[in-house]
Structures are given as structure tokens and as C-alpha cells.
Amino acid sequence: MRDHPPTPPPASPPAPSTDKAPLLIALPHGATVSGVTTWALRLARALPARGRRVVVALHAPKPGERPLPAPALAGVEVADLSSLPSLEHRGGDLAVFVRAYRDLVRSLRPTGGGPVVLSPNLLGDCYGIAASICALEPESVRVVGWQHLDSPYDAAVLARYEPVIARFVAVSPTLHDQLIAGLPRRAAEIERVPYGVEVPGSPAPRPPLGPRPARLIYTGRIDDDQKRVGALIAMSDELSRMGVDHRLTLLGGGPAEGEIDAACASRPRVRRLAELPPDHVARVLDEHDVFVLASRAEGLSLSLIEAMARGCVPVVARTRSGAAAAVDDGRTGVIVEAPTETDHAGVGRAMALGVRRALEIGIGAMSVAAHAGAGRRFGLWAHADAVDGVLSTASASGPRWWPASLPCAFTGSTPAGSGSVPSGAAERAMELLGSLAGRRVVIHGAGRHTIELASVLATSPAVIVAVTDDDPAKHGRMLLGWPILAPREAATTGATDVVISTWMNHGAVWARRGVYTGQGLRVHAMYPTP
């Protein structure tokens, strides 16, 4: 996508054009803290100015997660699907969701009979709903598939549902290249459209650092698996040891907030604020100097480019996708090396050194450069123009059918496998567990892969004593009768071995196996490792 000057919004949005296909954006986790949610709500406000109707389908939030404050939805047309059951726990039974979305699509179709553009997001089964509609009424929808994150899961979802996707959108150059490599015959239908944000005319003035501490901030999901927010606590500790006067604000909510709040309680320099509407977030960013992000993986961090737009200098961990696409190291921010397998102490030290480097280079000049860079690359109206073009191209394409020989659902256990579990997984699991007969085993992974192999695990000759998972929100629960623990607690069960139960992420988990080997446990993978 080339850079071009932003198109200012009109004084009052025009009525939706009868020539433009409506856009239905599905958010299966509801309006909770996430970059995808922010992107969807922002787009839903911007596209009507171009004569396109946008409806956001909101499901209920996941258990334990809070929806964004009501003002965050101001100006957005919402379809309330919060009465539906959780899509994550249906095991491939999508009937109730297909009926709801089919009715929505029918209500949105233009009077001339054109299609609705459907944007599924986040979950494979959200795409499964789209595939079901394409199997029943293919002329009614055109599906656009966004790759928001550099993850095997996102890539696998788009590859599985390629037959019904009219256009693909990658949010970074890396993801664009990966999609083309994975789907070479669809290369002409793969677009690169980076996210867009509101960029003010100039960054907020900030007082000189001399007599005051440097003000650092993270905004987004309080998550320790992908976002590594716990490493930011370690960063603050390291900065204190370096003698760098600072304050750290963590703004947001999520599954790790309990652990983070406990850590903040003993650290007067660190605080967590609950999630806020986007306009309030902008004001908080204006009060800070440096934005910190220690993620293991990103697509293109929306929080990062929002911070740059406000003149908040980014210090970010290098990721395969996103970091280098947004930050010019040493000019508009600082990129630090913190590989995915690095522990929190190591990540914290790398981030602290990055913050110190930014302070030494000079926050004032970098703030101006960060703001200018965001304006050139990530303006909201340029983003909306590009998305509007993709939607027009998609709606003008022909209908696409879902193959009758394939199940529509991404989850669910069939002999041919599912989106989460490949064909032959049960046999691999039986062989591996058979080789561990009589030994005490922990299963790593409390997701669909483990659930769909339940019958194999139930008859295992190995003695399964617990399940571990990286997601703190799952700790303390039960799965298939076994307790779910943090990986660092595996040895407390008396286990001798760990079996990695994930297909899409097995390489990443294998790379971080040190959390187990450091406890004296042997680690086994069901699938070939790097």
C-alpha cells in the first residue's frame, strides 16, 4: 500500500450507498481489549463517510473478561449476538451461529440483491460460519480474510478457508509475503493494508525530563503469553537497578491482570489502569514519554502505532512481523532483541537497555519523528480508503462455494482431522504415550488439540497427572478431570515427562521447553520439531 495524504472526514457522513456492499464484521469475543476490536470499531466509524454501511456483530466476552466501556461503541452500528453460546466451546456445532449470521446477512443485503461482505475474525469457527453460509447461499456473501497476527493458527485458518475467501488482507509486509508463499495461486488477490489511526497535527508537548522521571506506558491486553506483560515488570526492576528514574503505567485488562496487580502492589513505580475508551487512551498517551512493548509475536501492533501518533516514543521487542514495519530503529524509536524463548528477566533487561538508549538518543527529537512516521504510514483515512477499495473488489467478484466434502467447522474431531488437529494425530499420540507407559506425564496445552484427543488421553498407558498451559486465565481450572497448572509448576506433580499437545504452536512451545527441562523433566513432541 503506498502512502498518500489522508482524506479528511466529511462534516456529516452521507447515507449508505446502494451501490456499495455492506460490511459485516464479526467479533466472536465481543468488544473486549484487543487490537482487532479497536480496528473493527474504528473502521465501522470511518467507512460510512464513504457511503458504506458497516455492522459489527458482537458476541459475549469470554468468561472473566470485561467488555469495553459503553462510550467505546459510540457511533457504531452493532448487532447484539451476546445471547448466543460461546463459539470457542462448541466443538464444531455451528448450527445456532449459522442461523443467526444467515439472518443478519439477509437483513443487510441491498435491495438490488447484491452480496454482503463478511469479515470473520479471531477464531477458525468464525470462518466456519462463513463457510456454512457459502455452502447454503453462496451468492449472498463475499468473505474477506484478514491476517492480523503472525501466528501458525491465523495462517492455518486462512489456508483452510481459502476456497471461500474472495480477498485476503495482510497488515504488514511480512504477513503479506507469508500469505503469498503459502497461497501462491491466490497472489493477485492478497492485499497489504496496514492499520490506520487518528494522527493529530502535532504531538503533545512534554516537559523536559531533567527534574522528573521518565514516564513509560504499555497499552493493550494484560496477557503474559503473547504480550509478555510480566517482562515489563522485570524491565522496571532493571531500570531501578540502573538508576533510571521512571514510572510505568500498564493500561488495559486481560487474563494476567491478577498476577500483574499483585506485582504492582509491591512496586510504587508501577501501576495498572483499567481499560478506557479510545479517546481517553489518547489523552493518557499524551502524558507519557515512552511506549514499551515486549510481545513474542505481533502482526502490526495497533497500540504501537497509536502511541507513535501521539508522539510517545516506542521501545519494542523485535518480532518477525510488525516492529520493523513501524519503527525506524534509532530515529522513530528503539527495537530490542528479545527472542521468544527468552525468560522474563532476560526480556526485562533487554527492554531496560532499550529505554536507556532511547533516553540517551533524546526523547524530544524521537517524539517528533515518531509522530511524523505514523502520519506518513498509518493515517486512518488512507487506511479506510484502502479497505473500501478491497471491499469493492471483493463484492464485485463471483460467488465462492465451500466444498461439500469438507466439514465447515474448524474444530471438531473427525477421522480426517480438523483445523486444530491434523490427520493421524490420534495415532501419533497413542504411540508417544505408549512409549511412556507407567511414567507420570504432564500434558502441555489446554486447547482444542488436547480436547479433541480426549479419548486417546483417557486410555493412555502413561499416568497423566496434570495439564499445563501458558494462559494464566486457565490456571486453577480442570480439563478432562486433570488440573490446569502453570508450566513452572509441572514438577510439583511428581511428573517425569511432558508431552506437548499442540499442532500449530508446537515449534514455539518446543523452543520454550527450558521451563520444563530446568525442572528436570523430559519433554516430548508429537510432531517433528525444528
Secondary structure, DSSP 4 states (H G I P E B T S, - for coil): ----PPPPPPSSPPPPPTTS--EEEEETT-S-SSHHHHHHHHHHHHGGGGT--EEEEE-PPPTT-PPPPGGGGTT--EEE-TTSPPGGGSTT--HHHHHHHHHHHHHHS-TT--PEEEE--S-HHHHHHHHHHHHH-GGGEEEEEEE-B-SHHHHHHHHHTGGGEEEEEESSHHHHHHHHHH-GGGGGGEEE----B---SSPPP---STTS-EEEEEES---SSSS-HHHHHHHHHHHHHHT--EEEEEE---TTHHHHHHHHHT-TTEEEE----HHHHHHHHHT-SEEEE--S--BS-HHHHHHHHTTPEEEEE--SSSHHHH--BTTTBEEE---TT--HHHHHHHHHHHHHHHHHH-HHHHHHHHHHHHHHH-BHHHHHHHHHHHHHHHHHSPP-PPPTTS-S-SSS--TT--SSS-TTHHHHHHHHHHHTTTSEEEEE--SHHHHHTHHHHHT-SSEEEEEE-S-GGGTT-EETTEEEE-GGGGGGGT--EEEE--STTHHHHHHTTHHHHTTT-EEEESS---
